[in-house]
Amino acid sequence: MRVGEDLALAAIYLLVALGALAAAVVVLIRGDIGATGLDGIFLLLVCLLFAVVFGLIGAQSIRRGKR
């Protein structure tokens, strides 16, 4: 892959990670955890897991591109 393609892919990964973090913040602010119980906790955990996974992939792609 070319360097431009790698950076574009890393940017998409990081945007997904930021979106997942934003969704987790929305869940916390709206109080979905208290209102929906276990469903809210599951939604929060899924959002945080997406943020971690896609953030790590994006960071690794950027680090690999700088070498």
JOSULMO-V963762 format. One record per helix or strand of 2 or more residues. SS is the DSSP state (2 for helix, 1 for strand). FROM is the first residue (numbers start at 1). LEN is the number of residues. If there is no record, write none. Layout:
SS FROM LEN
SS FROM LEN
This chain:
2 3 28
2 32 5
2 38 29
